[in-house]
């Protein structure tokens, strides 16, 4: 390494007619007569390093991505109403499942026969609240609603097929009928519950629902709802008062 430096210094000094300090060479290089030569010389090749080129490409792509994200902003609802242009608006929707609540529980019939069979007929009114601004729900076929007492089915029915629009509350009346066995054990348990005025029931709902966005139906899902009710009586032709209710939701794709 020392030999290379010494050789380069010797060669440079010989061009300057003697072993002169490097400072003298710098002064000679910056003389007016040499400035013209330097500016007239062939420009150096300033091609970028391959790594620098790839870095610049990434910076450019990042700027394009940032510009795209900034342009993808939702207009407010008031601006959407005021806009009269024919341009399409980008809309992002965040769907929420409807909220359900058993509003009424009416008993049309509840008769235990001597052969331990039970004839039951209920009318359950469910309040369905759709909080979504841009999403409706189409209730399809093959739904089921079942009312059980101590794991014994009392009656069953289906939901009506209908379209619930966005930001809408609908009262759904469901007629449930059933003939089932009602043994002595269930009758004794029911008698005890009637004395206390607290009869536990379970309402199980299975509803196939299609998400509707701006009148376009999307993929269908199945909403599963379990509602644990406690009513004060099951006397026919008398409205049962709902003492408490607990809800559990699930969605099956």
C-alpha positions in Angstrom: 0.0 0.0 0.0 2.8 2.4 0.9 4.5 1.6 -2.4 1.4 2.5 -4.4 1.0 5.8 -2.6 4.7 6.7 -3.1 4.5 5.8 -6.8 1.4 8.0 -7.3 3.0 10.9 -5.5 6.2 10.6 -7.6 4.2 10.5 -10.8 2.3 13.6 -9.9 5.4 15.5 -8.8 7.1 14.7 -12.1 4.3 16.3 -14.0 4.9 19.5 -12.0 8.7 19.5 -12.8 9.8 18.6 -9.3 8.8 17.2 -6.0 6.5 19.9 -4.9 3.9 19.7 -2.1 0.4 18.8 -3.0 -0.8 22.2 -2.0 1.2 23.7 -4.9 -0.4 21.2 -7.3 -3.9 22.4 -6.0 -2.9 26.0 -6.6 -1.7 25.2 -10.1 -4.9 23.3 -10.9 -7.0 26.3 -9.9 -5.1 28.8 -12.1 -7.2 30.7 -14.7 -5.4 29.0 -17.6 -6.3 25.6 -16.2 -9.9 26.4 -15.4 -10.9 26.4 -19.1 -9.4 23.0 -19.6 -11.3 21.6 -16.6 -14.6 22.9 -17.8 -14.0 21.8 -21.3 -13.1 18.3 -20.3 -15.5 15.5 -20.9 -18.1 15.3 -18.1 -17.8 12.4 -15.7 -20.2 9.6 -15.9 -22.6 10.2 -12.9 -24.7 7.1 -13.4 -26.4 6.0 -10.2 -25.4 3.0 -8.3 -27.8 0.0 -8.9 -28.7 0.1 -5.2 -29.5 3.8 -5.4 -31.7 3.2 -8.5 -33.8 0.6 -6.7 -34.1 2.9 -3.7 -35.4 5.7 -5.9 -37.9 3.3 -7.5 -39.2 2.4 -4.1 -39.5 6.1 -3.1 -41.5 6.8 -6.3 -43.8 3.9 -5.7 -44.4 5.0 -2.1 -45.3 8.5 -3.2 -47.8 7.0 -5.7 -49.3 4.9 -3.0 -49.6 7.8 -0.7 -51.3 9.9 -3.4 -53.8 7.1 -4.0 -54.7 6.7 -0.3 -55.1 10.5 0.0 -57.5 10.5 -3.0 -59.5 7.6 -1.5 -61.4 9.6 1.1 -65.1 9.3 1.7 -67.3 12.3 1.2 -69.6 13.2 4.1 -73.2 12.3 3.9 -74.2 16.0 3.4 -71.7 16.3 0.5 -73.1 13.2 -1.1 -76.6 14.8 -1.1 -75.4 18.1 -2.4 -73.3 16.4 -5.2 -75.0 16.6 -8.6 -72.2 15.2 -10.7 -72.5 11.9 -12.4 -69.2 10.7 -11.0 -69.2 7.5 -8.8 -68.5 7.9 -5.1 -66.3 5.5 -3.2 -68.2 4.2 -0.3 -66.9 1.9 2.5 -69.5 0.0 4.5 -69.0 -1.7 7.9 -71.9 -4.1 8.3 -73.5 -4.7 11.7 -75.9 -7.6 12.3 -79.4 -6.5 13.2 -80.3 -6.2 16.9 -83.2 -8.4 18.0 -85.5 -8.1 21.0 -88.5 -10.2 22.0 -91.2 -7.5 22.5 -94.3 -9.6 23.1 -95.1 -13.2 24.0 -98.8 -14.1 23.6 -100.2 -17.5 24.5 -103.1 -18.7 22.2 -103.2 -22.2 23.5 -101.4 -24.3 26.1 -103.3 -27.5 26.8 -102.0 -30.7 28.4 -104.1 -33.8 27.5 -104.7 -36.9 29.6 -102.3 -38.9 27.3 -99.5 -36.5 28.3 -99.5 -34.8 25.0 -99.3 -31.0 24.8 -100.9 -28.7 22.3 -99.2 -25.2 22.3 -99.7 -22.1 20.2 -97.7 -19.0 20.8 -97.3 -15.7 18.9 -93.9 -14.1 19.5 -93.3 -10.5 18.4 -89.6 -9.8 17.7 -88.3 -6.3 17.2 -85.6 -6.2 14.6 -83.4 -3.0 14.5 -81.1 -2.4 11.5 -78.6 0.3 12.4 -76.7 0.3 9.1 -76.7 3.4 6.9 -76.0 1.7 3.5 -77.0 -2.0 4.1 -80.4 -3.7 4.1 -81.2 -7.4 4.9 -83.2 -9.8 2.8 -84.7 -12.5 5.0 -85.0 -15.7 2.9 -86.6 -19.1 3.1 -85.7 -22.1 5.2 -85.8 -20.2 8.5 -86.8 -21.8 11.8 -88.0 -20.6 15.2 -88.3 -23.1 18.0 -89.6 -22.6 21.6 -88.3 -25.2 24.2 -89.0 -25.8 27.9 -86.3 -27.9 29.7 -85.0 -29.2 26.4 -88.5 -30.3 25.3 -89.9 -28.7 22.1 -93.2 -27.0 22.8 -93.9 -25.5 19.3 -92.1 -24.2 16.2 -92.6 -21.9 13.2 -90.8 -19.9 10.5 -89.9 -16.3 9.9 -91.7 -14.4 7.1 -89.6 -13.5 4.0 -89.1 -9.8 3.6 -86.6 -7.0 2.9 -85.6 -4.8 5.8 -84.2 -1.5 4.5 -81.3 0.4 6.0 -81.8 2.3 9.3 -85.1 0.6 9.9 -86.9 -1.0 12.8 -89.4 -3.8 11.9 -91.8 -5.7 14.2 -91.9 -9.4 13.2 -94.8 -11.5 14.3 -94.1 -15.2 14.4 -96.9 -17.8 14.8 -95.6 -21.0 16.5 -97.6 -24.2 16.8 -96.8 -27.7 18.1 -98.0 -31.1 19.4 -95.5 -32.8 21.6 -95.2 -35.3 24.5 -95.3 -33.7 27.9 -94.6 -36.3 30.5 -95.3 -36.2 34.2 -91.8 -34.9 35.0 -92.3 -31.9 32.8 -95.8 -31.3 34.2 -94.5 -31.3 37.8 -91.7 -28.9 36.9 -94.1 -26.6 35.1 -96.4 -26.6 38.1 -93.5 -25.5 40.4 -92.6 -22.7 38.0 -96.2 -21.5 37.8 -96.3 -21.2 41.6 -93.2 -19.0 41.6 -94.4 -17.0 38.6 -91.2 -17.6 36.7 -91.3 -20.0 33.8 -88.0 -20.3 31.8 -88.2 -20.7 28.0 -85.7 -20.8 25.2 -86.4 -19.3 21.8 -84.0 -20.5 19.1 -84.0 -18.7 15.8 -82.2 -19.7 12.6 -82.5 -17.1 9.8 -80.8 -17.1 6.4 -80.1 -13.5 5.6 -78.6 -11.8 2.5 -76.8 -8.5 2.8 -78.2 -5.9 0.4 -76.0 -2.9 -0.6 -77.7 -0.2 -2.6 -80.3 -2.7 -3.9 -77.7 -5.3 -4.8 -77.9 -8.6 -2.9 -74.6 -10.0 -1.7 -73.6 -13.3 -0.1 -76.1 -15.0 2.1 -75.2 -15.8 5.8 -77.1 -17.6 8.5 -77.8 -15.7 11.7 -78.3 -17.8 14.8 -80.1 -16.3 17.8 -80.7 -17.9 21.2 -83.0 -16.0 23.5 -83.5 -17.1 27.1 -86.8 -15.8 28.4 -88.5 -15.9 31.8 -92.2 -15.3 31.6 -94.7 -15.1 34.5 -97.4 -17.4 33.0 -98.5 -19.6 30.1 -102.3 -19.2 30.5 -104.2 -19.3 27.2 -105.6 -16.0 25.8 -103.5 -14.0 28.2 -100.4 -12.0 27.5 -97.4 -13.4 29.2 -95.2 -10.8 30.9 -91.5 -11.0 30.0 -89.6 -10.8 33.3 -86.1 -11.1 31.8 -84.3 -11.9 28.5 -80.8 -12.8 27.5 -79.5 -12.9 23.9 -76.7 -14.8 22.2 -75.8 -14.2 18.6 -73.7 -16.1 16.0 -73.2 -15.9 12.3 -72.5 -19.0 10.1 -71.1 -18.4 6.6 
